[in-house]
Amino acid sequence: MLFEIITTTIMSGVAAKAFIAKQNLTDNDSGKIQRIISLSGLNVKDGKDTLTTQLVRKQKHEWGWEYKYRIPYGRSFEDYAAKQKNIEDGLNNRRQQVDLKIDKSFLKNVLQINKTKLTNQKEIEMSFDGLLCIRVYDSPLPSTVDYLSGHEWKVPVGQTRDQNAFKFHDFEKIPHLVLGGATRYGKSNFINSMITSLVHSEPEHTHLYLIDLKGGVELSDYERIKQTESIAYEPEEALETLKAAYERMRELQEEVRRKGKKNVQQAGIKERYFVIVDEVGELNPAEAITREEKAIKTECQRYMSQIARLGAGLGFRQILATQYPTGDVIPRQCKQNSDAKLSFRVQSAVASRVVLDNEGAECLPQISGRAIYQTADKREIVQTPYITNEIIKETIEPHFRLETPKKEEVINVKQTPQQPPRTNTVTFEQV
Ligand SMILES: Nc1ncnc2c1ncn2[C@@H]1O[C@H](COP(=O)(O)OP(=O)(O)OP(=O)(O)O)[C@@H](O)[C@H]1O
């Protein structure tokens, strides 16, 4: 038995009512959290003293409770984030002492306890703003959220816990996005909903450079739409696609400069270019076997870095996805220039740090579509929307072009030595 019932006949009938009230179940959490924190080894020894995590305030919300703690010297937010799962499991491991009156309502009350236990699976979220903030949600996020199209350059990210608000990622505010997550947790679904939303909202101004290195099943639907400028399925083709994007970026750079402006917004240019790489790990030169392969991948990374560094003000947005978040799988400059990160569940704290620069994604529940969306000032858990093939088809079919799409020619690096990207660049203001 996961919960403990101690019966007594001393208490009156009001006790049975008290144990099912949510307020009662959650009231104890501040003490419980402090105990779990202490048992998880987060207290700090300072000579004879033990510095503990002190509760500063707690507040009841309609979704649950928010607790604010002062953390002791010698501890960081990351220390607490690493224990998120311990805290969550501890809170859901309920040993309750309840008083039950043995009368005709006894059986009903026992069943009610069991029902409460099964339905009230709590989830927590942690953040830090000088104080450690732990939010304890009475009930989990839904495990499926319907797709909702975005507007202009905003694409759907998912449902948050904050009053169940639906979150959008605005590519005009944050141009580049890093996407991570272990296999089968929803990266491809997210990329599909992002592309579908862009095609729906800005069909005339969206330009796609798609690189699908996962065998070509996911993004092939977009081969035929007019928004797709180039599509690649192999690293050699990826180099061509990236080169095409890079050259377009240079043309725009000239155009903006000619107009005496600093960025496409000022220059009144409405076009936006999305470079989407699904499985950027396949372009990691460290993984290359032959010298030629290494040269191609190094070149690809160089183009991606240039696009990340210079592209924002020129209307370029780069989305790099990986299921193997290790070391340098995402080029350093791309990572540094991506102020938004979306991570589905990953296998380890190290992998979470590669995607988010923080731990936490390894503690996400094993639910497809559940992710952490992180920007410079906020980190939220979301349930990304599920998009069906029917919605994708319905949205993109009106944009099919008549002629067969151009698939970039595979190039032979032996015959065509690669030129490094130009470096005499002008730095443009990022939006
Ligand atoms: N947002 C979501 N809500 C509910 N279910 C989802 C969601 N996203 C994905 N799924 C389910 O998970 C399955 C795997 O999703 P998806 O193909 O997007 O994963 P992936 O991370 O891209 O995996 P891989 O890297 O192996 O391609 C889908 O077929 C779908 O059933």
The ligand as a Gaussian input file, in Angstrom:
#p B3LYP/6-31G(d) Opt

LIG

0 1
 N        3.129000      16.945000     -29.026000
 C        2.786000      15.659000     -29.010000
 N        1.695000      15.258000     -28.348000
 C        1.351000      13.950000     -28.309000
 N        2.052000      12.968000     -28.920000
 C        3.141000      13.311000     -29.595000
 C        3.576000      14.676000     -29.678000
 N        4.700000      14.722000     -30.399000
 C        4.969000      13.460000     -30.772000
 N        4.038000      12.607000     -30.301000
 C        3.995000      11.142000     -30.471000
 O        5.323000      10.646000     -30.400000
 C        5.697000      10.000000     -31.608000
 C        7.138000      10.370000     -31.953000
 O        7.179000      11.751000     -32.276000
 P        8.299000      12.342000     -33.246000
 O        8.413000      11.539000     -34.486000
 O        7.993000      13.785000     -33.400000
 O        9.581000      12.118000     -32.327000
 P       11.085000      12.468000     -32.616000
 O       11.602000      13.035000     -31.345000
 O       11.219000      13.280000     -33.828000
 O       11.684000      11.033000     -32.808000
 P       12.881000      10.607000     -33.774000
 O       14.042000      11.441000     -33.352000
 O       13.052000       9.161000     -33.521000
 O       12.401000      10.907000     -35.181000
 C        4.677000      10.482000     -32.657000
 O        4.418000       9.503000     -33.613000
 C        3.452000      10.780000     -31.833000
 O        2.674000       9.602000     -31.698000

